[in-house]
Amino acid sequence: MPRYGNHAFDLIVEVGLGRFLQNRQNQEIQKELDERWGIRLSCSTISELAQSFLDYLASTHQAHVPQLRERLQQDGGYALHVDAPCEAGTDILFNAVAGNRGWTLTGCKMAAEDASQIQGLLRRCVEWFGQPLALVRDLSGQIEAAHQQVMPEILDLICHYHFLLNVGTKLCEKHHTKLTACLRRLKVRPAFRSLRHNLLRYTKQQLSLTPAQIELLLSTPEQSTNLDLAQKRRVVAYMLLSWLEDYGSDLQGEYFPFDLPSLALYRRYRTVHGWLLQ
């Protein structure tokens, strides 16, 4: 139990893990605490406990800096990765990570990337964990300036991911933007979507096919004797249009330029066009 506190550490940890590791909302944590242990807390109390969890975690991390430093030295040193993931319109959470271990060594929040604040973060890393073997960063000029001020003798490396992001953007942005504009101008996708909805409405009213029947229709359409030719055409057209709309399954869940959604859609159009010509 924290001194002068009303809630035990195990409860604080349970709330913190639920909020930050399992990504649960306050109401979800509130319900689980009540159902599992009969503990009834308000959502505001859960928010306070989640913040306390972060405070105690940061204190524990800082208290164990000597042990962390010793382990990094036993590894032969560490490569310091620095980056600032953020969402548009939010503050930047700038992180320093030991690449070989995946440990977040320290971090700070800033309104925008600022060389002077990044210098403070780098100095703290050196003070706590020793000089890194290398600094791994993106193409930010602010990080480069901070590196030159704090550790100019340390090897400066550009992260492969950010390098490819930069090169990919320069190679693909113009052409992908042009392709996207062309597809929008032709209004092919809205027309296909409207047709698909009409076919779906007809299928629900007139047909009821099981997955096995659909598989049979696709593999051996001549054996689907329960459907006349017009019905077969409608069903096949609907499935083709549904496959076109599912072009997102060809993507990897990345953002541009690692994923090119308009190109994926165009390739499916070309595939269907080839089928129709056969």
C-alpha positions, 0 to 999 in steps of 0.5 A, a space after each residue: 500500500 502506498 504511503 497515505 494511499 487508499 489503494 494497494 499496489 496490486 490494484 494499481 498494477 491491475 488498472 495500469 495493465 488493463 489501461 495501457 497494455 490491454 487498451 481497455 477503457 475505464 468502463 471496461 476496467 470498472 466492470 472487470 474489477 466489479 465482476 472478478 473481485 467485487 471492487 467498485 471504483 468510479 471511472 475518475 478513480 480508475 483514471 487516477 490509478 492509471 496515472 499513478 501506475 505510470 508515475 510508479 513505473 517511471 520511478 521504478 525504471 529510474 531507480 533501476 538505472 544502474 542495473 539496466 546500465 550494467 546489463 547493457 554493458 554486459 551486452 557489449 553496449 547498445 545502439 540508441 534509437 531515437 524517434 518521435 511517433 505522434 498523431 497530427 495535432 498532438 504533442 510529440 512523445 520523443 523516445 530513446 530506445 536501446 535497439 538490441 534490447 527493445 528497452 525504452 530508456 527515457 523519453 520526453 514530451 514536446 510540442 514539436 521536434 526541438 534540437 535543444 530538448 533532444 539534446 537534453 534527452 541524449 545527455 540523459 541517456 549518456 549520463 544514465 546508460 553510458 555512451 551508445 555504440 551508434 545513434 539510429 534516427 530518421 532524417 530529422 534535421 533537429 535530431 542531427 543537430 542534437 547529435 552533433 552537439 552531444 555525441 559528435 564522435 558517435 556513429 550516426 546511422 539512418 534508420 532503414 525504415 525511414 530511409 525507405 519511407 523517404 525514397 518510396 515517397 519520392 518514387 511513388 507519390 507523383 504517380 500514385 496521386 495521378 492514378 488516384 485522381 484518374 480513378 476518382 475522375 472515372 467514378 468506376 468504384 461508385 458505379 460498381 458499388 451501386 451495381 453490387 448493392 442492386 445485385 445483393 438486393 436481388 440475391 437476398 430476395 430471389 436466391 439463397 445459396 449456401 457456401 458449398 453451392 457458391 464453391 460449386 458454382 465457382 469451380 464447375 458452373 456447368 453443374 449448378 443446375 439449380 440456377 438458370 443462366 441469368 441467375 448464374 450471371 448475377 451471382 458471378 457478377 456480384 462475387 466479382 464486384 465483391 472481390 474488387 471491393 476487397 482490394 484492401 486485403 492485398 495491402 499489408 496494413 502499412 501506410 503510403 508508400 509501403 502500401 499503394 491502395 490505388 495501385 492494388 485496386 487498379 490491379 484488380 480491375 486489370 485482372 477482372 478485365 482479363 477474365 472478361 476478355 477470355 
